Amino acid sequence: MKKLLLVLLAAAGAAVAKKKMDEGKHEQALWAEATDHVEKA
């Protein structure tokens, strides 16, 4: 039973970490788009 609980906690921790990483990548992409230099033709 304890092993199952440990596995579930590890999976939940991994899911939270992945969500935070995805949010960070999304935020970084928004900043890159907002600060992107526009080339003059």
mmCIF file of the N, C-alpha and C atoms, coordinates in Angstrom:
data_MODEL
# 
_entry.id   MODEL 
# 
loop_
_atom_site.group_PDB 
_atom_site.id 
_atom_site.type_symbol 
_atom_site.label_atom_id 
_atom_site.label_alt_id 
_atom_site.label_comp_id 
_atom_site.label_asym_id 
_atom_site.label_entity_id 
_atom_site.label_seq_id 
_atom_site.pdbx_PDB_ins_code 
_atom_site.Cartn_x 
_atom_site.Cartn_y 
_atom_site.Cartn_z 
_atom_site.occupancy 
_atom_site.B_iso_or_equiv 
_atom_site.pdbx_formal_charge 
_atom_site.auth_seq_id 
_atom_site.auth_comp_id 
_atom_site.auth_asym_id 
_atom_site.auth_atom_id 
_atom_site.pdbx_PDB_model_num 
ATOM 1   N N  . MET A 1 1  ? 0.825  -1.196 0.000   1.00 0.00 ? 1  MET A N  1 
ATOM 2   C CA . MET A 1 1  ? 0.000  0.000  0.000   1.00 0.00 ? 1  MET A CA 1 
ATOM 3   C C  . MET A 1 1  ? 0.867  1.257  0.000   1.00 0.00 ? 1  MET A C  1 
ATOM 4   N N  . LYS A 1 2  ? 1.942  1.232  0.786   1.00 0.00 ? 2  LYS A N  1 
ATOM 5   C CA . LYS A 1 2  ? 2.819  2.391  0.854   1.00 0.00 ? 2  LYS A CA 1 
ATOM 6   C C  . LYS A 1 2  ? 3.509  2.640  -0.482  1.00 0.00 ? 2  LYS A C  1 
ATOM 7   N N  . LYS A 1 3  ? 3.859  1.565  -1.182  1.00 0.00 ? 3  LYS A N  1 
ATOM 8   C CA . LYS A 1 3  ? 4.508  1.715  -2.482  1.00 0.00 ? 3  LYS A CA 1 
ATOM 9   C C  . LYS A 1 3  ? 3.555  2.364  -3.482  1.00 0.00 ? 3  LYS A C  1 
ATOM 10  N N  . LEU A 1 4  ? 2.299  1.972  -3.445  1.00 0.00 ? 4  LEU A N  1 
ATOM 11  C CA . LEU A 1 4  ? 1.306  2.547  -4.339  1.00 0.00 ? 4  LEU A CA 1 
ATOM 12  C C  . LEU A 1 4  ? 1.147  4.038  -4.067  1.00 0.00 ? 4  LEU A C  1 
ATOM 13  N N  . LEU A 1 5  ? 1.095  4.407  -2.808  1.00 0.00 ? 5  LEU A N  1 
ATOM 14  C CA . LEU A 1 5  ? 0.980  5.812  -2.435  1.00 0.00 ? 5  LEU A CA 1 
ATOM 15  C C  . LEU A 1 5  ? 2.196  6.595  -2.909  1.00 0.00 ? 5  LEU A C  1 
ATOM 16  N N  . LEU A 1 6  ? 3.370  6.011  -2.760  1.00 0.00 ? 6  LEU A N  1 
ATOM 17  C CA . LEU A 1 6  ? 4.595  6.657  -3.202  1.00 0.00 ? 6  LEU A CA 1 
ATOM 18  C C  . LEU A 1 6  ? 4.593  6.866  -4.719  1.00 0.00 ? 6  LEU A C  1 
ATOM 19  N N  . VAL A 1 7  ? 4.153  5.865  -5.451  1.00 0.00 ? 7  VAL A N  1 
ATOM 20  C CA . VAL A 1 7  ? 4.073  5.968  -6.909  1.00 0.00 ? 7  VAL A CA 1 
ATOM 21  C C  . VAL A 1 7  ? 3.074  7.053  -7.309  1.00 0.00 ? 7  VAL A C  1 
ATOM 22  N N  . LEU A 1 8  ? 1.932  7.096  -6.641  1.00 0.00 ? 8  LEU A N  1 
ATOM 23  C CA . LEU A 1 8  ? 0.930  8.125  -6.957  1.00 0.00 ? 8  LEU A CA 1 
ATOM 24  C C  . LEU A 1 8  ? 1.452  9.525  -6.651  1.00 0.00 ? 8  LEU A C  1 
ATOM 25  N N  . LEU A 1 9  ? 2.146  9.685  -5.544  1.00 0.00 ? 9  LEU A N  1 
ATOM 26  C CA . LEU A 1 9  ? 2.722  10.989 -5.210  1.00 0.00 ? 9  LEU A CA 1 
ATOM 27  C C  . LEU A 1 9  ? 3.787  11.406 -6.219  1.00 0.00 ? 9  LEU A C  1 
ATOM 28  N N  . ALA A 1 10 ? 4.598  10.451 -6.652  1.00 0.00 ? 10 ALA A N  1 
ATOM 29  C CA . ALA A 1 10 ? 5.625  10.742 -7.654  1.00 0.00 ? 10 ALA A CA 1 
ATOM 30  C C  . ALA A 1 10 ? 4.985  11.153 -8.977  1.00 0.00 ? 10 ALA A C  1 
ATOM 31  N N  . ALA A 1 11 ? 3.928  10.462 -9.374  1.00 0.00 ? 11 ALA A N  1 
ATOM 32  C CA . ALA A 1 11 ? 3.235  10.794 -10.622 1.00 0.00 ? 11 ALA A CA 1 
ATOM 33  C C  . ALA A 1 11 ? 2.596  12.174 -10.532 1.00 0.00 ? 11 ALA A C  1 
ATOM 34  N N  . ALA A 1 12 ? 2.008  12.498 -9.390  1.00 0.00 ? 12 ALA A N  1 
ATOM 35  C CA . ALA A 1 12 ? 1.397  13.810 -9.210  1.00 0.00 ? 12 ALA A CA 1 
ATOM 36  C C  . ALA A 1 12 ? 2.470  14.901 -9.248  1.00 0.00 ? 12 ALA A C  1 
ATOM 37  N N  . GLY A 1 13 ? 3.590  14.655 -8.622  1.00 0.00 ? 13 GLY A N  1 
ATOM 38  C CA . GLY A 1 13 ? 4.687  15.617 -8.644  1.00 0.00 ? 13 GLY A CA 1 
ATOM 39  C C  . GLY A 1 13 ? 5.210  15.836 -10.052 1.00 0.00 ? 13 GLY A C  1 
ATOM 40  N N  . ALA A 1 14 ? 5.333  14.770 -10.820 1.00 0.00 ? 14 ALA A N  1 
ATOM 41  C CA . ALA A 1 14 ? 5.798  14.882 -12.204 1.00 0.00 ? 14 ALA A CA 1 
ATOM 42  C C  . ALA A 1 14 ? 4.796  15.663 -13.047 1.00 0.00 ? 14 ALA A C  1 
ATOM 43  N N  . ALA A 1 15 ? 3.509  15.448 -12.826 1.00 0.00 ? 15 ALA A N  1 
ATOM 44  C CA . ALA A 1 15 ? 2.481  16.161 -13.583 1.00 0.00 ? 15 ALA A CA 1 
ATOM 45  C C  . ALA A 1 15 ? 2.525  17.655 -13.271 1.00 0.00 ? 15 ALA A C  1 
ATOM 46  N N  . VAL A 1 16 ? 2.706  17.995 -12.007 1.00 0.00 ? 16 VAL A N  1 
ATOM 47  C CA . VAL A 1 16 ? 2.787  19.407 -11.616 1.00 0.00 ? 16 VAL A CA 1 
ATOM 48  C C  . VAL A 1 16 ? 4.037  20.040 -12.224 1.00 0.00 ? 16 VAL A C  1 
ATOM 49  N N  . ALA A 1 17 ? 5.154  19.334 -12.180 1.00 0.00 ? 17 ALA A N  1 
ATOM 50  C CA . ALA A 1 17 ? 6.397  19.858 -12.742 1.00 0.00 ? 17 ALA A CA 1 
ATOM 51  C C  . ALA A 1 17 ? 6.262  20.077 -14.248 1.00 0.00 ? 17 ALA A C  1 
ATOM 52  N N  . LYS A 1 18 ? 5.633  19.133 -14.945 1.00 0.00 ? 18 LYS A N  1 
ATOM 53  C CA . LYS A 1 18 ? 5.451  19.282 -16.400 1.00 0.00 ? 18 LYS A CA 1 
ATOM 54  C C  . LYS A 1 18 ? 4.556  20.472 -16.706 1.00 0.00 ? 18 LYS A C  1 
ATOM 55  N N  . LYS A 1 19 ? 3.505  20.651 -15.917 1.00 0.00 ? 19 LYS A N  1 
ATOM 56  C CA . LYS A 1 19 ? 2.604  21.776 -16.137 1.00 0.00 ? 19 LYS A CA 1 
ATOM 57  C C  . LYS A 1 19 ? 3.350  23.097 -15.952 1.00 0.00 ? 19 LYS A C  1 
ATOM 58  N N  . LYS A 1 20 ? 4.185  23.187 -14.923 1.00 0.00 ? 20 LYS A N  1 
ATOM 59  C CA . LYS A 1 20 ? 4.957  24.407 -14.678 1.00 0.00 ? 20 LYS A CA 1 
ATOM 60  C C  . LYS A 1 20 ? 5.922  24.662 -15.830 1.00 0.00 ? 20 LYS A C  1 
ATOM 61  N N  . MET A 1 21 ? 6.562  23.609 -16.334 1.00 0.00 ? 21 MET A N  1 
ATOM 62  C CA . MET A 1 21 ? 7.497  23.766 -17.450 1.00 0.00 ? 21 MET A CA 1 
ATOM 63  C C  . MET A 1 21 ? 6.769  24.232 -18.703 1.00 0.00 ? 21 MET A C  1 
ATOM 64  N N  . ASP A 1 22 ? 5.597  23.658 -18.972 1.00 0.00 ? 22 ASP A N  1 
ATOM 65  C CA . ASP A 1 22 ? 4.818  24.061 -20.140 1.00 0.00 ? 22 ASP A CA 1 
ATOM 66  C C  . ASP A 1 22 ? 4.378  25.520 -20.033 1.00 0.00 ? 22 ASP A C  1 
ATOM 67  N N  . GLU A 1 23 ? 3.965  25.939 -18.834 1.00 0.00 ? 23 GLU A N  1 
ATOM 68  C CA . GLU A 1 23 ? 3.570  27.328 -18.630 1.00 0.00 ? 23 GLU A CA 1 
ATOM 69  C C  . GLU A 1 23 ? 4.763  28.257 -18.844 1.00 0.00 ? 23 GLU A C  1 
ATOM 70  N N  . GLY A 1 24 ? 5.921  27.848 -18.384 1.00 0.00 ? 24 GLY A N  1 
ATOM 71  C CA . GLY A 1 24 ? 7.130  28.646 -18.565 1.00 0.00 ? 24 GLY A CA 1 
ATOM 72  C C  . GLY A 1 24 ? 7.493  28.787 -20.031 1.00 0.00 ? 24 GLY A C  1 
ATOM 73  N N  . LYS A 1 25 ? 7.377  27.701 -20.785 1.00 0.00 ? 25 LYS A N  1 
ATOM 74  C CA . LYS A 1 25 ? 7.674  27.752 -22.218 1.00 0.00 ? 25 LYS A CA 1 
ATOM 75  C C  . LYS A 1 25 ? 6.683  28.651 -22.936 1.00 0.00 ? 25 LYS A C  1 
ATOM 76  N N  . HIS A 1 26 ? 5.415  28.571 -22.538 1.00 0.00 ? 26 HIS A N  1 
ATOM 77  C CA . HIS A 1 26 ? 4.391  29.415 -23.152 1.00 0.00 ? 26 HIS A CA 1 
ATOM 78  C C  . HIS A 1 26 ? 4.677  30.885 -22.868 1.00 0.00 ? 26 HIS A C  1 
ATOM 79  N N  . GLU A 1 27 ? 5.023  31.191 -21.628 1.00 0.00 ? 27 GLU A N  1 
ATOM 80  C CA . GLU A 1 27 ? 5.334  32.569 -21.245 1.00 0.00 ? 27 GLU A CA 1 
ATOM 81  C C  . GLU A 1 27 ? 6.560  33.064 -22.009 1.00 0.00 ? 27 GLU A C  1 
ATOM 82  N N  . GLN A 1 28 ? 7.556  32.221 -22.150 1.00 0.00 ? 28 GLN A N  1 
ATOM 83  C CA . GLN A 1 28 ? 8.770  32.599 -22.879 1.00 0.00 ? 28 GLN A CA 1 
ATOM 84  C C  . GLN A 1 28 ? 8.443  32.860 -24.354 1.00 0.00 ? 28 GLN A C  1 
ATOM 85  N N  . ALA A 1 29 ? 7.575  32.051 -24.931 1.00 0.00 ? 29 ALA A N  1 
ATOM 86  C CA . ALA A 1 29 ? 7.189  32.242 -26.332 1.00 0.00 ? 29 ALA A CA 1 
ATOM 87  C C  . ALA A 1 29 ? 6.437  33.560 -26.503 1.00 0.00 ? 29 ALA A C  1 
ATOM 88  N N  . LEU A 1 30 ? 5.584  33.905 -25.541 1.00 0.00 ? 30 LEU A N  1 
ATOM 89  C CA . LEU A 1 30 ? 4.868  35.180 -25.618 1.00 0.00 ? 30 LEU A CA 1 
ATOM 90  C C  . LEU A 1 30 ? 5.835  36.355 -25.564 1.00 0.00 ? 30 LEU A C  1 
ATOM 91  N N  . TRP A 1 31 ? 6.807  36.276 -24.659 1.00 0.00 ? 31 TRP A N  1 
ATOM 92  C CA . TRP A 1 31 ? 7.794  37.349 -24.553 1.00 0.00 ? 31 TRP A CA 1 
ATOM 93  C C  . TRP A 1 31 ? 8.628  37.443 -25.816 1.00 0.00 ? 31 TRP A C  1 
ATOM 94  N N  . ALA A 1 32 ? 9.002  36.318 -26.387 1.00 0.00 ? 32 ALA A N  1 
ATOM 95  C CA . ALA A 1 32 ? 9.790  36.324 -27.614 1.00 0.00 ? 32 ALA A CA 1 
ATOM 96  C C  . ALA A 1 32 ? 9.000  36.972 -28.747 1.00 0.00 ? 32 ALA A C  1 
ATOM 97  N N  . GLU A 1 33 ? 7.728  36.676 -28.803 1.00 0.00 ? 33 GLU A N  1 
ATOM 98  C CA . GLU A 1 33 ? 6.882  37.270 -29.848 1.00 0.00 ? 33 GLU A CA 1 
ATOM 99  C C  . GLU A 1 33 ? 6.710  38.773 -29.617 1.00 0.00 ? 33 GLU A C  1 
ATOM 100 N N  . ALA A 1 34 ? 6.524  39.165 -28.368 1.00 0.00 ? 34 ALA A N  1 
ATOM 101 C CA . ALA A 1 34 ? 6.293  40.570 -28.046 1.00 0.00 ? 34 ALA A CA 1 
ATOM 102 C C  . ALA A 1 34 ? 7.538  41.417 -28.265 1.00 0.00 ? 34 ALA A C  1 
ATOM 103 N N  . THR A 1 35 ? 8.708  40.836 -28.072 1.00 0.00 ? 35 THR A N  1 
ATOM 104 C CA . THR A 1 35 ? 9.942  41.608 -28.189 1.00 0.00 ? 35 THR A CA 1 
ATOM 105 C C  . THR A 1 35 ? 10.694 41.307 -29.473 1.00 0.00 ? 35 THR A C  1 
ATOM 106 N N  . ASP A 1 36 ? 10.065 40.587 -30.387 1.00 0.00 ? 36 ASP A N  1 
ATOM 107 C CA . ASP A 1 36 ? 10.692 40.231 -31.648 1.00 0.00 ? 36 ASP A CA 1 
ATOM 108 C C  . ASP A 1 36 ? 10.941 41.487 -32.478 1.00 0.00 ? 36 ASP A C  1 
ATOM 109 N N  . HIS A 1 37 ? 12.142 41.571 -33.032 1.00 0.00 ? 37 HIS A N  1 
ATOM 110 C CA . HIS A 1 37 ? 12.460 42.730 -33.859 1.00 0.00 ? 37 HIS A CA 1 
ATOM 111 C C  . HIS A 1 37 ? 11.823 42.586 -35.238 1.00 0.00 ? 37 HIS A C  1 
ATOM 112 N N  . VAL A 1 38 ? 11.256 43.657 -35.708 1.00 0.00 ? 38 VAL A N  1 
ATOM 113 C CA . VAL A 1 38 ? 10.634 43.649 -37.022 1.00 0.00 ? 38 VAL A CA 1 
ATOM 114 C C  . VAL A 1 38 ? 11.650 44.177 -38.025 1.00 0.00 ? 38 VAL A C  1 
ATOM 115 N N  . GLU A 1 39 ? 11.920 43.396 -39.042 1.00 0.00 ? 39 GLU A N  1 
ATOM 116 C CA . GLU A 1 39 ? 12.886 43.811 -40.059 1.00 0.00 ? 39 GLU A CA 1 
ATOM 117 C C  . GLU A 1 39 ? 12.206 44.747 -41.044 1.00 0.00 ? 39 GLU A C  1 
ATOM 118 N N  . LYS A 1 40 ? 12.918 45.802 -41.378 1.00 0.00 ? 40 LYS A N  1 
ATOM 119 C CA . LYS A 1 40 ? 12.373 46.764 -42.350 1.00 0.00 ? 40 LYS A CA 1 
ATOM 120 C C  . LYS A 1 40 ? 12.729 46.298 -43.751 1.00 0.00 ? 40 LYS A C  1 
ATOM 121 N N  . ALA A 1 41 ? 11.768 46.412 -44.649 1.00 0.00 ? 41 ALA A N  1 
ATOM 122 C CA . ALA A 1 41 ? 11.977 45.952 -46.019 1.00 0.00 ? 41 ALA A CA 1 
ATOM 123 C C  . ALA A 1 41 ? 12.659 46.992 -46.854 1.00 0.00 ? 41 ALA A C  1 
# 
